[in-house]
Each structure stands twice: as C-alpha cells, then as structure tokens.
Amino acid sequence: MAIPDDNRCDLGGRAADACSDMLASFHAAKIMRSQAKQNLEFKADALTESICRWEDMNVRLLHSISQ
C-alpha cells in the first residue's frame, strides 16, 4: 500500500519508511476489523432468524400437542 507524501511522517530514511509501514498496517487493520464486524453482524442476523424459526416451530408444536 503506497502512502501519499502528504501522509508520511516528517522524518528521513528508514524512520520515514517505518512510519509509512505503520500507517499502512493501521489502515489495513482498520479495513480487516470493518470486514470482520460486517461478517459477524451477518452471522448474528442469520442466527437470530434461525432462533426465531425454531421458536415458532416449537410454539406451533406445543399448540398442536395441547389440543
């Protein structure tokens, strides 16, 4: 990931490269966290739907047994 010059640290040589690497790593981690959060939200929604279907099925089953 290339870091634009206006986002680079005001340091020279290796220090500037290290700073750029850290900034790139920070942005990469931020993107990965965002993707992981979206994935977890999707899985939580799917699990909630499954629980609701299971609950509805059990309510109908208990209702039919009680008649």
N, C-alpha and C positions, 0 to 999 in steps of 0.2 A: 504494500500500500504506500503510495507516494504521498508525502506530506507537503502541502504547498509551502512556499518560502515564508509567507506571512504567518504561518502557524508554527514555524520552527523556533526553537529556543535561541536566544541571542548569545550563543556560545560558539566556539570554534572546534573544528576537527571531530575527534571521537566523541566529545561531550555533546555536540550538536546531533551526531548520529544516534547516540544513546537516547537523547531526549526525543528525537523523532521516532525511534523504535518504541519507546514507552508510550508515546502519544498514539501510535498506530495500534499497539497492544490494547490500550484503553478503549479505543474506538471499536476494535474487533470484539473485545469482551462485552461491550455495551450492546452490540448487534446480536451476539450469541445469547445474552440474557434476555433480550427482547424476543428472540425466536423461541427460546425455551419457555418464556412466560406465555406466549401465544399457544404453544403446544400443550402446556399444562391446562390452560383455560379450555382448549378444545376437548381434552380428555375429561376434565371435570364436568363439562356440559354433557358429554356422552354418558358419563357415569350417572349423572343426575337423571337423564332421560331413562336410562335402564332401571334405576331405582323406582322411578315413577311408574313405569310399565309393570314392574314386579309388584309394586304395592297395589295397583289397580287390579291386577290379576288375582292377588290374594283376597282383596275385598270381594270381588265377584265370586270367587271360590267359596269363601266363608258365607256369603249371602245365599248361594245355591245350596250349601250344606245345611244351613239353618232352616230352610223351607221344607 
